[in-house]
């Protein structure tokens, strides 16, 4: 029987980089450096596909981009790729996944409406994450490198 650590190590052996990792609460934290953004994405997705992995915190850096530059490059690339994409078509979009948002979604489920619910992770002053996944995602919500 292979552990989650064994499975992650096996996937990382396929790449010619020195990438370190640790697993906590079925969330894999990656550190290291690769040559390109595409490799950064590929490694993160490969680890995320492993059965039993609930999340990936990809702190791998790619060469040629500092932290702020890397985040800006990533944001620009995602914006350009998704600029004209239709994410979904809904009759109602509920912003907020708290008690009120959930209650509203439940009430609207009685009708023949296509409903989407968007949940924000609040990160204001004194914010304390309340679940392991949010705690693991950190200040940037796991949205980008660096």
Order of alpha helices (4+ residues) and beta strands (2+ residues): alpha-beta-beta-alpha-beta-alpha-beta-alpha-beta-alpha
